[in-house]
């Protein structure tokens, strides 16, 4: 088990595996996105209150879910890198940030497109909206902090601290609709409870959440390859790799 | 078909949401590919440069190591 783990965490092995695994995440993600989009836009019945406007949830909920899940993964990876000094963990954290930022921006964008017809305004300084906007700024802060260091090891350590501190924002986002009176509705899918939406509407949403997650995994693997190369640029295997490509 | 495109009067909001999603996904693919390409190019120029200057460093011996 430990030898297997060490082999996986060894950079050249990981680099090879990431390249091999990526299509197995990417293509299922593409296929499931097509199925989920068709299910959400065509097969699901219109909502009795919100008509066809509710279909925005098929892209809004998965992107909002990814925005916080990716942050959680990034913070855990950063903590692992900081505590056990594992370069690969730092590489994962650094790679997750731009993807997380893009899905946070998408969650905000699709949320605004929901807000205009449903609440009458694109934006309101509502707890859920504000805490999600702060999440976007934390991602930006993390990325610019990294960019401000020449030395990748220093960037890893400093940005890891920021990522860990920023975790405070995650429960605030999650519970914002419960703690404060919010425009934003409560969750439609609860872990320990029956979902409050009908099956015809639910399955395309679950498919879309799975599709977005697989898409994230594929992009993450691609980006980690580049991060691993940067950290290992003086090692033998990277030299052999690039001389093979010149 | 026209009914479907009209989205019960919510056309602009629904289609913009899905359009925005497509843009973010395509952007992610392009940005990730570009990121890997830039790293590979940067490292290969560096390695090529070192290969070219390696004999020179051997000739200069000690000075090259110190600098």
Interface residues (C-beta under 8 A of the other chain):
Chain A: X33 X37 X41 X42 X46 X51 X52 X53 X55 X56 X59 X60 X63 X98 X99 X102 X103 X105 X106 X109 X110 X113 X114 X116 X117 X215 X219 X222 X223 X225 X226 X229 X230 X233 X238 X239 X242 X243 X245 X246
Chain B: X4 X7 X8 X9 X10 X13 X14 X16 X17 X18 X20 X21 X24 X25 X27 X28 X29 X31 X32 X33 X35 X36 X38 X39 X40 X43 X44 X46 X47 X48 X51
